[in-house]
Amino acid sequence: SGVAEKGCGAVRYLAVSDALRRKLTECGAVSVLYSVLKANHKGSSSVVEAVFLALHNLVSGNDDAKLAAGEKGLIELILKCMKNELKSLSIQEAGCMVLDNLVDGSEANAHRFVEHNGFEWVLKAVEGNMFSAKQQEYAYNLFLKILGADPSAQAKLVEFNAREVVEKSLKQHAGLPSVESLAFQLQSLLTTDGSFRSGRTFGMGGRAGNSARSRSRTTCNGSARSRSRNAARSRSAPRRAKNTLALDSVPE
């Protein structure tokens, strides 16, 4: 597992430019990461997290890698890993981050997430880690992107008690803008009869909107950035060119 973990780390640190991401994809990096994850999804948590972070950077703005990952079955496998580690905050945060990049701009991957009951497992993880503001930010941003790509997915969110979970988040993190902004957006899409309010989509990237895009567009090897500060500035900040995460903002 040590070799696998270091290899994933190498992919993560190499996948920091469009050219390098394309080259890694052409060399079969998606298939390699899938094989590593499949071999370790019931074993080493550190390897699972390393795969998530490497894949997160690899698929950033990389449509070919997103397509390959979706067709390979990585979304289903990522969800299985998250299901096996519901109490592991680092796995849940990294899992939401990589899923966020995989569904960004990809309706096919958003559908795959819904079909494999992604809402159910991510909501359970959020409820089990209610103290973590970051986990809720990552999860709600992911949900908003999926709803932007597929409004009919709202029925699944209602089915898995999303309204109740969001209400708990708002109570747990009252006054925290980074959570409240996303929770209120998500809450506004969930009505008492379970219908979707057409004409309003929210989110931080892709088809779901631009409300806090900067949170998902920091770099894995860059300088420190405050996520709450990014959320507050996002309405006026220019769109970033990349969709990779800052090293010190990634779960240890």
C-alpha positions as CSV (number, residue, x, y, z in Angstrom):
1,S,0.0,0.0,0.0
2,G,3.0,2.3,0.5
3,V,3.9,2.1,-3.2
4,A,0.3,2.7,-4.2
5,E,-0.1,5.7,-1.9
6,K,3.1,7.3,-3.2
7,G,2.1,6.7,-6.7
8,C,-1.2,8.4,-6.2
9,G,0.6,11.3,-4.6
10,A,2.8,11.6,-7.7
11,V,-0.3,11.8,-9.9
12,R,-1.9,14.3,-7.6
13,Y,1.1,16.6,-7.7
14,L,1.6,16.2,-11.4
15,A,-2.0,16.9,-12.4
16,V,-1.7,20.7,-11.9
17,S,-2.0,21.9,-15.5
18,D,-4.2,21.1,-18.5
19,A,-1.3,19.7,-20.5
20,L,-0.2,17.4,-17.7
21,R,-3.7,16.2,-17.0
22,R,-4.2,15.4,-20.6
23,K,-0.9,13.5,-20.7
24,L,-1.7,11.5,-17.6
25,T,-5.1,10.7,-19.0
26,E,-3.6,9.5,-22.3
27,C,-1.2,7.3,-20.3
28,G,-4.0,5.5,-18.6
29,A,-4.0,7.2,-15.2
30,V,-7.8,6.8,-14.8
31,S,-7.6,3.0,-15.2
32,V,-4.6,2.8,-12.8
33,L,-6.4,4.8,-10.1
34,Y,-9.5,2.7,-10.6
35,S,-7.4,-0.5,-10.1
36,V,-5.7,0.9,-7.0
37,L,-9.1,1.9,-5.5
38,K,-10.7,-1.4,-6.3
39,A,-7.9,-3.3,-4.6
40,N,-8.0,-1.2,-1.5
41,H,-11.6,0.0,-1.1
42,K,-12.2,-2.4,1.9
43,G,-8.7,-2.0,3.3
44,S,-6.3,0.9,3.6
45,S,-8.1,4.2,4.3
46,S,-4.9,6.2,3.5
47,V,-4.7,4.7,0.0
48,V,-8.4,5.4,-0.6
49,E,-7.9,9.0,0.4
50,A,-4.8,9.2,-1.8
51,V,-6.7,7.9,-4.8
52,F,-9.5,10.4,-4.2
53,L,-7.1,13.4,-4.0
54,A,-5.2,12.3,-7.1
55,L,-8.4,11.7,-9.1
56,H,-9.8,15.1,-7.9
57,N,-6.9,16.9,-9.6
58,L,-6.8,14.6,-12.6
59,V,-10.4,15.2,-13.7
60,S,-10.4,18.9,-13.0
61,G,-11.4,20.6,-16.2
62,N,-10.6,17.4,-18.0
63,D,-13.6,16.1,-19.9
64,D,-11.8,13.0,-21.3
65,A,-10.9,11.9,-17.8
66,K,-14.4,12.6,-16.4
67,L,-15.9,10.5,-19.2
68,A,-13.4,7.7,-18.7
69,A,-13.9,7.7,-14.9
70,G,-17.7,7.6,-15.3
71,E,-17.6,4.8,-17.8
72,K,-15.1,2.8,-15.8
73,G,-17.4,2.8,-12.8
74,L,-15.3,5.1,-10.5
75,I,-18.4,7.0,-9.2
76,E,-20.0,3.8,-7.9
77,L,-16.7,2.6,-6.4
78,I,-16.1,6.0,-4.7
79,L,-19.5,5.8,-3.2
80,K,-18.8,2.3,-1.9
81,C,-15.6,3.5,-0.2
82,M,-17.6,6.4,1.4
83,K,-20.2,3.9,2.5
84,N,-17.6,1.8,4.2
85,E,-16.1,4.8,6.0
86,L,-19.1,6.8,7.1
87,K,-17.3,7.9,10.3
88,S,-14.0,8.9,8.6
89,L,-14.2,12.6,8.1
90,S,-11.1,12.7,5.8
91,I,-12.6,10.1,3.5
92,Q,-16.0,11.8,3.4
93,E,-14.5,15.2,2.7
94,A,-12.1,13.9,0.0
95,G,-14.9,11.8,-1.5
96,C,-17.2,14.8,-1.8
97,M,-14.4,16.8,-3.4
98,V,-13.7,14.3,-6.1
99,L,-17.3,13.7,-6.8
100,D,-17.8,17.4,-7.1
101,N,-15.2,17.5,-9.9
102,L,-16.6,14.4,-11.6
103,V,-20.1,15.8,-11.9
104,D,-19.0,19.4,-12.7
105,G,-20.2,19.9,-16.3
106,S,-21.1,16.2,-16.8
107,E,-24.7,15.3,-16.8
108,A,-23.9,11.7,-17.4
109,N,-21.8,11.5,-14.2
110,A,-24.5,13.4,-12.2
111,H,-27.0,10.8,-13.3
112,R,-24.6,8.0,-12.3
113,F,-24.3,9.6,-8.8
114,V,-28.1,9.6,-8.4
115,E,-28.6,6.1,-9.8
116,H,-26.1,4.7,-7.3
117,N,-27.9,6.3,-4.4
118,G,-25.1,8.9,-3.8
119,F,-27.5,11.2,-2.0
120,E,-28.3,8.5,0.6
121,W,-24.7,7.9,1.6
122,V,-23.5,11.4,1.5
123,L,-26.4,12.6,3.6
124,K,-25.7,9.8,6.2
125,A,-22.1,11.0,6.3
126,V,-23.1,14.6,6.8
127,E,-25.5,13.6,9.6
128,G,-22.8,11.5,11.2
129,N,-20.3,14.3,11.1
130,M,-22.6,17.2,11.8
131,F,-19.9,19.1,13.7
132,S,-17.8,19.4,10.5
133,A,-18.6,22.6,8.6
134,K,-16.3,21.6,5.7
135,Q,-18.1,18.3,5.2
136,Q,-21.4,20.1,4.9
137,E,-19.9,22.7,2.5
138,Y,-18.5,20.0,0.2
139,A,-21.7,17.9,0.3
140,Y,-24.2,20.7,-0.3
141,N,-22.1,22.2,-3.1
142,L,-22.1,18.7,-4.7
143,F,-25.9,18.4,-4.3
144,L,-26.4,21.8,-5.8
145,K,-24.3,21.0,-8.9
146,I,-26.3,17.8,-9.4
147,L,-29.6,19.5,-9.1
148,G,-28.4,22.1,-11.6
149,A,-27.6,19.3,-14.1
150,D,-30.6,17.2,-13.3
151,P,-33.6,18.9,-11.5
152,S,-35.5,15.6,-11.3
153,A,-32.9,14.4,-8.8
154,Q,-34.6,16.6,-6.2
155,A,-37.1,13.8,-5.6
156,K,-34.2,11.5,-4.4
157,L,-33.0,14.2,-2.0
158,V,-36.4,14.5,-0.5
159,E,-36.6,10.7,-0.3
160,F,-33.5,10.5,1.8
161,N,-34.6,13.3,4.3
162,A,-32.4,16.1,2.9
163,R,-34.7,18.8,4.4
164,E,-34.2,17.4,7.9
165,V,-30.4,17.2,7.5
166,V,-30.2,20.7,6.1
167,E,-32.3,22.0,9.1
168,K,-29.8,20.3,11.5
169,S,-26.9,21.9,9.7
170,L,-28.4,25.4,10.0
171,K,-28.9,24.9,13.7
172,Q,-25.5,23.4,14.2
173,H,-23.7,26.1,12.3
174,A,-25.9,29.1,12.8
175,G,-24.1,32.3,11.8
176,L,-21.4,30.5,9.8
177,P,-21.8,32.0,6.2
178,S,-19.9,29.2,4.5
179,V,-22.5,26.7,5.6
180,E,-25.5,28.9,5.7
181,S,-25.2,30.2,2.1
182,L,-25.2,26.7,0.7
183,A,-27.7,25.3,3.1
184,F,-30.2,28.1,2.4
185,Q,-29.8,27.6,-1.3
186,L,-30.4,23.9,-1.0
187,Q,-33.3,24.4,1.4
188,S,-35.0,26.8,-1.1
189,L,-35.1,24.0,-3.7
190,L,-36.9,21.6,-1.3
191,T,-40.6,22.4,-0.9
192,T,-43.0,20.7,1.5
193,D,-44.6,18.7,-1.3
194,G,-41.3,17.5,-2.6
195,S,-41.6,19.3,-5.9
196,F,-38.7,21.2,-7.6
197,R,-39.0,24.9,-8.0
198,S,-38.3,25.4,-11.7
199,G,-36.3,28.3,-13.0
200,R,-33.9,28.4,-10.1
201,T,-30.6,26.6,-10.0
202,F,-27.8,27.2,-7.6
203,G,-24.3,26.0,-6.9
204,M,-20.6,26.8,-7.2
205,G,-19.8,25.7,-10.7
206,G,-20.9,24.2,-14.0
207,R,-24.6,24.2,-14.7
208,A,-25.5,24.8,-11.1
209,G,-24.3,28.4,-11.1
210,N,-21.5,30.6,-9.8
211,S,-22.4,31.4,-6.1
212,A,-19.2,30.2,-4.5
213,R,-17.0,28.9,-7.3
214,S,-13.7,29.7,-5.7
215,R,-14.1,27.0,-3.0
216,S,-13.7,24.3,-5.6
217,R,-11.0,26.1,-7.7
218,T,-8.0,26.2,-5.5
219,T,-4.9,24.1,-6.2
220,C,-3.5,21.0,-4.6
221,N,0.0,22.5,-4.5
222,G,-0.7,26.1,-3.9
223,S,-0.7,28.5,-1.0
224,A,-3.2,28.6,1.9
225,R,-6.6,30.0,1.4
226,S,-9.5,30.4,3.8
227,R,-12.6,28.6,2.6
228,S,-14.9,30.8,4.6
229,R,-13.2,33.9,3.1
230,N,-13.5,32.4,-0.4
231,A,-17.2,31.8,0.2
232,A,-17.8,35.4,1.2
233,R,-15.9,36.8,-1.7
234,S,-17.2,34.4,-4.3
235,R,-20.0,36.6,-5.6
236,S,-17.6,39.2,-6.8
237,A,-14.5,37.2,-7.5
238,P,-13.5,36.3,-11.1
239,R,-13.8,32.7,-12.2
240,R,-10.6,30.7,-11.6
241,A,-9.1,28.8,-14.4
242,K,-8.6,25.5,-12.5
243,N,-10.7,23.2,-10.4
244,T,-8.1,21.6,-8.1
245,L,-7.7,22.0,-4.4
246,A,-5.1,23.7,-2.2
247,L,-2.7,21.3,-0.4
248,D,-3.4,22.7,3.1
249,S,-7.2,22.8,2.5
250,V,-7.2,19.0,1.8
251,P,-8.0,16.7,4.7
252,E,-4.9,15.3,6.3
